[in-house]
Amino acid sequence: MADDEDQSSKTHDPTERKLQKLRDDGNVPHSKEVGNLFAVLGMVLMVGLAMPWSFGRLMDAGASIIANSGETLLEDGSNIGVELSSIGMHFLVVMVPLMLVFLVLGYLSNWVQNGNVVSGKPLEPDISKISLIAGLKRLFSSKSVVELLKSALKMTLIGGAMGWVMWERRDTMIGLLDSPPDVMLHHMQRMLLWLLGAAVMIMAVLALGDFLFQKFQYIAKNRMTPQELKEEMRDSEGDPHVRARQRQIRRERAQKRMMSSVPKADVVITNPTHYAVAMRYKPEEGDAAPTVVAKGVDAVAMRIREIATENGVPLYEDPPLARQLWRDVEIDESIPLELYEVVAKVIAFVMELKKKRR
């Protein structure tokens, strides 16, 4: 009951800072079904690529022992040792690459879920996990029930699919009883690929569903109370990385708002390449004086000119005025009195241009 009440008070999703801290500790959402899917994919590779070659090599070595068994029994037994060593080497040649493939697939199963997470924290001993009471709680928890139901569903679906595949090919399987070993091996390989293919399709759906479910549970488990959120925000304010990121976000938002004002401007005064200042003057809408709605240098100035050209806002080249407006007037501020006379010429130019367009 106490756990339920504590969880119900956690009404806020975890912050990016908390999620990053959990990730640094190796605490990330993880689906076992994704790992199982990659393991079955490894078996598909093994059956499809390694099985014909490896079985052929091992059968050849075994046939050689049987064919030479009479000779080896009459001698000192060294030939049998050579043949057995040969089989052992063939076995190692087959198994070592397969082990490497399974190791790579195991890494990929974790990487596709959470990227490259490296932490030694999960390897540290946890005394609480040794507790008998804690173990019994885990055994009879809702999570254990869900895992049991998932396993039952998975086995039912995969067993049903494999049973259907074998039933559809029952005549072929019966006909293989009198077939030569190489023909039997070929058909066995195809049958195994069909069975594993059916398992892969079902497990892919289950893995996707389980991954989304584990992600949902992970977020729900790590939700925060209002008090925790306040403390997190207070602590993060002192973090220089967080402050820098917040400043960057504010700059991006301000620039986006500024760029959205350019199409509504009446004129853009340019340097012509390094500076651009967009001005609006609409007395009919209550503007008492021309107002700067956007300004920038270099790349930002170029973008302002591009947006102005795309939206039919006239460009007016006046380098000294462009530099002075950029330096002295902030965005959404009216121009100072000392610039009225100069800007009046610009406004007159814009009005004349509008008359010609009409």
LINLINQUI-V635100 format. One record per pair of residues at least 12 apart in sequence whose C-alpha atoms are under 10 Angstrom apart, sorted by the first residue. I is the first residue (numbers start at 1). J is the second residue. D is the distance in Angstrom with one decimal. If there is no record, write none. Layout:
BEGIN
I,J,D / I,J,D
END
This chain:
BEGIN
6,224,10.0 / 6,225,8.7 / 7,220,8.6 / 7,221,7.8 / 7,222,9.2 / 7,223,8.0 / 7,224,8.7 / 7,225,8.6 / 8,223,9.5 / 8,224,9.9 / 8,225,8.9 / 9,223,9.1 / 9,224,8.0 / 9,225,5.7 / 9,226,8.1 / 9,227,9.9 / 10,220,8.6 / 10,221,9.0 / 10,222,8.4 / 10,223,5.3 / 10,224,4.6 / 10,225,4.1 / 10,226,7.2 / 10,227,9.4 / 10,228,8.8 / 10,229,9.6 / 11,220,9.2 / 11,223,6.5 / 11,224,6.2 / 11,225,5.8 / 11,226,7.2 / 11,229,9.8 / 12,219,9.8 / 12,220,9.2 / 12,222,9.2 / 12,223,5.5 / 12,224,5.1 / 12,225,6.3 / 12,226,6.9 / 12,228,9.2 / 12,229,7.5 / 13,219,6.7 / 13,220,7.4 / 13,221,9.4 / 13,222,7.4 / 13,223,4.7 / 13,224,6.2 / 13,225,9.0 / 13,229,9.2 / 14,218,9.8 / 14,219,6.9 / 14,220,8.6 / 14,221,9.3 / 14,222,6.1 / 14,223,5.0 / 14,224,5.9 / 14,225,9.4 / 14,228,9.7 / 14,229,8.3 / 14,232,9.9 / 15,222,9.5 / 15,223,8.7 / 15,224,8.4 / 15,229,7.9 / 15,232,8.2 / 15,233,9.1 / 17,232,8.1 / 17,233,9.4 / 17,236,8.0 / 17,242,8.9 / 18,222,8.6 / 18,223,9.7 / 18,224,9.4 / 18,229,9.8 / 18,232,8.2 / 19,219,9.0 / 19,222,8.5 / 22,222,9.3 / 23,114,9.0 / 23,117,7.1 / 23,118,8.8 / 23,119,8.4 / 24,117,7.6 / 24,118,7.7 / 24,119,6.5 / 24,120,9.4 / 24,121,8.6 / 25,117,9.2 / 25,118,8.6 / 25,119,6.0 / 25,120,7.6 / 25,121,5.5 / 25,122,7.4 / 26,117,6.6 / 26,118,6.8 / 26,119,5.2 / 26,120,7.4 / 26,121,6.3 / 26,122,6.3 / 26,123,9.5 / 27,117,9.2 / 27,119,8.9 / 27,121,8.6 / 27,122,7.7 / 27,218,9.4 / 28,113,9.0 / 28,114,7.1 / 28,117,8.5 / 28,214,9.7 / 28,215,8.7 / 28,218,7.7 / 28,219,9.9 / 29,110,9.9 / 29,113,7.8 / 29,114,7.6 / 29,211,8.0 / 29,212,9.4 / 29,213,9.5 / 29,214,5.9 / 29,215,5.5 / 29,216,8.8 / 29,217,8.3 / 29,218,5.8 / 29,219,8.7 / 30,109,9.5 / 30,110,7.6 / 30,113,6.9 / 30,114,8.0 / 30,210,9.1 / 30,211,7.0 / 30,212,9.8 / 30,213,9.9 / 30,214,6.5 / 30,215,7.7 / 30,218,8.9 / 31,109,9.1 / 31,110,8.8 / 31,113,8.0 / 31,207,7.2 / 31,208,8.9 / 31,209,9.5 / 31,210,6.2 / 31,211,5.2 / 31,212,8.7 / 31,213,8.6 / 31,214,6.3 / 31,215,8.6 / 32,109,9.1 / 32,110,9.5 / 32,207,8.0 / 32,210,8.2 / 32,211,8.4 / 32,214,9.6 / 33,109,9.5 / 33,150,9.6 / 33,151,9.7 / 33,154,9.6 / 33,203,7.3 / 33,204,8.4 / 33,205,9.7 / 33,206,6.9 / 33,207,4.8 / 33,208,8.3 / 33,209,9.1 / 33,210,6.7 / 33,211,7.7 / 34,106,9.6 / 34,108,9.8 / 34,109,6.1 / 34,110,8.2 / 34,112,9.0 / 34,113,8.3 / 34,203,8.2 / 34,204,7.7 / 34,205,9.9 / 34,206,8.4 / 34,207,4.9 / 34,208,7.5 / 34,209,9.8 / 34,210,8.0 / 34,211,7.2 / 35,105,8.3 / 35,106,6.6 / 35,107,9.1 / 35,108,8.7 / 35,109,5.3 / 35,110,7.4 / 35,113,9.8 / 35,207,8.4 / 36,106,9.2 / 36,109,8.7 / 36,200,9.5 / 36,203,7.9 / 36,204,9.5 / 36,207,8.2 / 37,105,9.7 / 37,109,8.3 / 37,199,8.7 / 37,200,6.5 / 37,201,9.2 / 37,202,9.3 / 37,203,5.8 / 37,204,6.4 / 37,205,9.7 / 37,206,9.0 / 37,207,6.9 / 37,208,10.0 / 38,102,8.4 / 38,104,9.7 / 38,105,6.0 / 38,106,7.0 / 38,107,9.6 / 38,108,8.1 / 38,109,6.2 / 38,110,9.9 / 38,200,8.9 / 38,203,9.5 / 38,204,9.3 / 38,207,9.9 / 39,101,9.8 / 39,102,7.0 / 39,103,9.7 / 39,105,7.1 / 39,106,7.4 / 39,109,8.8 / 39,200,9.8 / 40,102,9.8 / 40,105,9.9 / 40,196,7.1 / 40,197,9.0 / 40,199,7.8 / 40,200,6.7 / 40,203,8.8 / 41,102,9.2 / 41,105,8.4 / 41,196,8.2 / 41,197,8.8 / 41,199,9.5 / 41,200,7.1 / 42,98,8.2 / 42,99,9.6 / 42,101,7.0 / 42,102,6.1 / 42,103,9.7 / 42,104,9.6 / 42,105,7.1 / 42,106,9.4 / 43,98,9.2 / 43,101,9.9 / 43,102,8.8 / 43,192,9.6 / 43,193,9.1 / 43,196,7.7 / 44,192,8.4 / 44,193,6.5 / 44,194,9.5 / 44,195,9.6 / 44,196,6.4 / 44,197,7.6 / 44,200,8.9 / 45,98,8.8 / 45,101,8.9 / 45,102,9.9 / 45,193,9.3 / 46,94,9.6 / 46,95,9.8 / 46,97,9.9 / 46,98,7.0 / 46,101,9.1 / 46,102,9.7 / 46,193,9.9 / 47,188,9.7 / 47,189,6.4 / 47,190,8.8 / 47,192,7.2 / 47,193,6.9 / 47,196,9.2 / 48,189,7.2 / 48,190,8.3 / 48,192,8.9 / 48,193,7.0 / 49,189,9.9 / 50,94,7.2 / 50,95,9.3 / 50,97,9.4 / 50,98,8.2 / 51,94,8.9 / 51,185,9.1 / 51,186,9.6 / 51,189,7.5 / 52,182,9.3 / 52,185,7.6 / 52,186,7.5 / 52,189,7.7 / 53,94,8.7 / 54,90,7.5 / 54,91,7.7 / 54,93,8.6 / 54,94,6.1 / 54,95,9.2 / 55,90,9.6 / 55,91,9.5 / 55,94,9.5 / 55,182,9.7 / 55,185,8.4 / 56,182,8.4 / 56,185,9.2 / 57,86,9.8 / 57,87,8.2 / 57,90,6.9 / 57,91,8.9 / 57,94,9.6 / 58,86,9.0 / 58,87,6.2 / 58,88,9.1 / 58,89,9.8 / 58,90,6.7 / 58,91,7.5 / 58,94,9.9 / 59,87,9.1 / 59,181,9.6 / 59,182,9.8 / 60,87,9.2 / 61,83,6.8 / 61,84,8.2 / 61,85,9.9 / 61,86,7.1 / 61,87,6.0 / 61,88,9.8 / 61,90,8.7 / 62,83,8.1 / 62,84,8.6 / 62,86,9.6 / 62,87,7.6 / 64,80,9.9 / 64,83,7.7 / 65,79,8.6 / 65,80,6.9 / 65,81,9.9 / 65,82,9.6 / 65,83,6.4 / 65,84,8.2 / 65,87,9.8 / 66,80,9.8 / 68,80,8.7 / 68,83,9.8 / 113,211,7.9 / 113,215,9.6 / 150,206,8.7 / 150,210,8.9 / 153,206,9.4 / 154,199,9.4 / 154,202,8.0 / 154,203,7.6 / 154,206,7.6 / 155,199,9.8 / 157,198,9.7 / 157,199,8.5 / 157,202,7.2 / 157,203,9.1 / 158,195,9.0 / 158,196,9.4 / 158,198,7.3 / 158,199,5.5 / 158,200,8.9 / 158,201,9.3 / 158,202,6.7 / 158,203,8.0 / 159,195,9.7 / 159,198,9.7 / 159,199,8.5 / 160,198,9.7 / 160,199,9.8 / 161,194,10.0 / 161,195,7.8 / 161,196,9.8 / 161,197,9.8 / 161,198,6.1 / 161,199,7.3 / 161,201,9.8 / 161,202,8.5 / 162,192,9.7 / 162,194,8.3 / 162,195,5.4 / 162,196,8.2 / 162,197,9.3 / 162,198,6.7 / 162,199,7.4 / 163,195,8.7 / 164,195,9.4 / 164,198,9.6 / 165,191,8.4 / 165,192,9.9 / 165,194,7.1 / 165,195,6.6 / 165,198,8.0 / 166,191,8.0 / 166,192,9.8 / 166,194,9.0 / 166,195,7.9 / 169,191,8.3 / 172,187,8.4 / 172,191,9.6 / 173,187,8.3 / 173,188,8.5 / 173,191,8.8 / 176,188,9.0 / 255,294,8.6 / 255,295,9.5 / 255,296,9.5 / 255,300,9.0 / 257,293,9.6 / 257,294,9.1 / 258,278,9.6 / 258,293,6.6 / 258,294,5.3 / 258,295,8.1 / 258,296,9.9 / 258,304,9.3 / 258,331,8.1 / 258,332,9.4 / 259,278,9.7 / 259,293,8.7 / 259,294,6.8 / 259,295,9.0 / 259,300,9.2 / 259,303,8.4 / 259,304,6.9 / 259,307,7.9 / 259,308,9.6 / 260,293,9.4 / 260,294,9.0 / 260,304,9.8 / 260,307,9.0 / 261,278,8.5 / 261,279,9.5 / 261,280,9.1 / 261,292,9.9 / 261,293,6.2 / 261,294,6.9 / 261,304,9.8 / 261,307,9.9 / 261,308,9.9 / 262,277,9.4 / 262,278,6.3 / 262,279,8.3 / 262,280,8.9 / 262,292,9.9 / 262,293,7.0 / 262,294,6.5 / 262,295,9.3 / 262,303,9.9 / 262,304,6.8 / 262,305,8.9 / 262,306,9.8 / 262,307,6.8 / 262,308,6.2 / 262,309,10.0 / 262,311,8.5 / 262,313,8.1 / 263,278,9.3 / 263,280,9.9 / 263,304,9.3 / 263,307,6.8 / 263,308,6.0 / 263,309,9.0 / 263,310,8.4 / 263,311,5.6 / 263,312,7.9 / 263,313,6.7 / 264,278,9.2 / 264,279,9.0 / 264,280,7.2 / 264,281,9.9 / 264,293,8.8 / 264,308,9.0 / 264,311,8.6 / 264,312,9.9 / 264,313,8.1 / 265,277,9.8 / 265,278,6.0 / 265,279,5.4 / 265,280,4.5 / 265,281,7.7 / 265,282,9.3 / 265,291,9.2 / 265,292,8.7 / 265,293,7.2 / 265,294,8.7 / 265,308,8.1 / 265,311,9.6 / 265,312,9.8 / 265,313,6.8 / 265,314,9.1 / 266,278,7.6 / 266,279,6.0 / 266,280,5.0 / 266,281,6.5 / 266,282,8.2 / 266,290,9.4 / 266,291,10.0 / 266,308,9.3 / 266,312,9.4 / 266,313,6.1 / 266,314,7.1 / 266,315,9.3 / 266,346,10.0 / 266,347,8.4 / 266,350,7.3 / 266,351,9.2 / 266,354,9.9 / 267,279,5.6 / 267,280,6.9 / 267,281,8.8 / 267,292,9.9 / 267,308,8.2 / 267,312,9.5 / 267,313,5.8 / 267,314,5.2 / 267,315,5.9 / 267,316,6.9 / 267,346,8.1 / 267,347,8.1 / 267,349,9.5 / 267,350,6.9 / 268,280,9.0 / 268,292,9.5 / 268,293,9.8 / 268,294,8.9 / 268,295,9.0 / 268,301,9.8 / 268,304,8.1 / 268,305,7.2 / 268,308,7.2 / 268,309,9.5 / 268,313,7.1 / 268,314,6.4 / 268,315,4.8 / 268,316,6.0 / 268,317,8.4 / 268,318,10.0 / 268,322,8.9 / 268,346,9.7 / 269,295,9.4 / 269,305,9.2 / 269,314,8.7 / 269,315,5.9 / 269,316,4.7 / 269,317,5.7 / 269,318,6.3 / 269,319,8.0 / 269,320,9.9 / 269,321,7.6 / 269,322,5.6 / 269,323,9.3 / 269,325,9.0 / 269,326,9.9 / 269,343,9.8 / 269,346,8.5 / 270,295,9.8 / 270,296,10.0 / 270,297,9.8 / 270,301,8.2 / 270,302,9.6 / 270,304,9.8 / 270,305,8.2 / 270,315,6.9 / 270,316,6.1 / 270,317,4.8 / 270,318,6.0 / 270,319,6.2 / 270,320,9.2 / 270,321,8.4 / 270,322,5.6 / 270,323,8.5 / 271,297,9.3 / 271,301,9.3 / 271,316,8.9 / 271,317,6.1 / 271,318,6.0 / 271,319,4.0 / 271,320,7.5 / 271,321,8.3 / 271,322,5.8 / 271,323,7.1 / 272,301,9.2 / 272,302,9.4 / 272,305,9.5 / 272,315,9.1 / 272,316,8.5 / 272,317,5.8 / 272,318,7.4 / 272,319,6.5 / 272,322,8.6 / 273,297,8.3 / 273,298,6.9 / 273,299,9.3 / 273,301,7.4 / 273,302,7.1 / 273,305,9.1 / 273,317,9.5 / 273,319,9.2 / 274,296,8.3 / 274,297,5.2 / 274,298,4.7 / 274,299,8.1 / 274,300,9.0 / 274,301,6.4 / 274,302,7.7 / 274,319,9.1 / 274,322,9.4 / 274,323,9.1 / 275,295,7.6 / 275,296,6.0 / 275,297,4.6 / 275,298,6.5 / 275,299,9.3 / 275,300,8.5 / 275,301,5.5 / 275,302,8.2 / 275,304,9.5 / 275,305,9.6 / 275,318,9.9 / 275,319,7.8 / 275,320,9.9 / 275,321,9.9 / 275,322,6.2 / 275,323,6.5 / 275,324,10.0 / 275,325,9.6 / 275,326,7.5 / 276,294,8.2 / 276,295,5.6 / 276,296,5.7 / 276,297,6.5 / 276,298,8.5 / 276,300,8.2 / 276,301,4.8 / 276,302,7.5 / 276,303,9.1 / 276,304,6.8 / 276,305,7.0 / 276,315,9.1 / 276,316,9.5 / 276,317,9.2 / 276,318,9.8 / 276,319,9.2 / 276,322,6.4 / 276,323,8.3 / 276,325,9.2 / 276,326,7.7 / 277,292,6.9 / 277,293,7.8 / 277,294,5.8 / 277,295,4.3 / 277,296,6.7 / 277,297,9.0 / 277,301,7.7 / 277,304,8.1 / 277,305,9.1 / 277,315,9.7 / 277,316,9.8 / 277,321,9.2 / 277,322,6.2 / 277,323,8.6 / 277,324,9.8 / 277,325,7.0 / 277,326,6.5 / 277,329,9.7 / 277,331,9.4 / 278,291,8.5 / 278,292,5.9 / 278,293,5.7 / 278,294,5.0 / 278,295,6.1 / 278,296,9.2 / 278,301,9.7 / 278,304,7.7 / 278,305,8.9 / 278,308,8.5 / 278,313,9.2 / 278,314,9.8 / 278,315,9.0 / 278,316,9.9 / 278,322,9.4 / 278,325,9.7 / 278,326,9.8 / 278,331,9.4 / 279,291,5.4 / 279,292,4.5 / 279,293,5.6 / 279,294,7.2 / 279,295,8.9 / 279,325,9.8 / 279,331,9.5 / 279,332,9.3 / 279,333,9.9 / 279,334,9.2 / 279,335,9.3 / 279,343,9.8 / 279,347,9.6 / 280,292,6.5 / 280,293,6.6 / 280,294,9.5 / 280,332,9.4 / 280,334,9.4 / 280,347,9.6 / 281,334,9.5 / 281,347,8.0 / 287,334,8.9 / 288,334,8.3 / 289,333,9.4 / 289,334,5.9 / 289,335,6.9 / 289,336,9.0 / 289,337,9.3 / 289,340,8.5 / 289,343,9.9 / 290,332,9.8 / 290,333,8.6 / 290,334,5.6 / 290,335,6.1 / 290,336,9.3 / 290,340,8.6 / 290,343,8.0 / 290,344,9.0 / 290,347,8.6 / 291,329,8.9 / 291,330,9.3 / 291,331,7.9 / 291,332,6.0 / 291,333,5.5 / 291,334,4.2 / 291,335,6.0 / 291,336,9.7 / 292,325,8.1 / 292,326,9.0 / 292,329,7.1 / 292,330,7.0 / 292,331,5.3 / 292,332,5.4 / 292,333,5.8 / 292,334,6.4 / 292,335,7.2 / 293,329,10.0 / 293,330,8.5 / 293,331,5.2 / 293,332,5.2 / 293,333,7.8 / 293,334,9.3 / 294,326,9.2 / 294,330,8.7 / 294,331,5.9 / 294,332,7.9 / 295,322,9.1 / 295,325,8.5 / 295,326,6.2 / 295,327,9.6 / 295,329,9.3 / 295,330,8.5 / 295,331,7.2 / 296,322,9.9 / 296,323,10.0 / 296,326,7.2 / 297,323,9.4 / 297,326,8.5 / 313,350,9.4 / 314,349,9.6 / 314,350,7.3 / 314,353,8.4 / 314,354,9.4 / 315,350,9.2 / 316,346,7.4 / 316,347,10.0 / 316,349,8.6 / 316,350,8.7 / 317,346,9.6 / 318,346,9.2 / 321,339,8.6 / 321,342,7.9 / 321,343,8.3 / 324,339,9.4 / 325,339,8.9
END
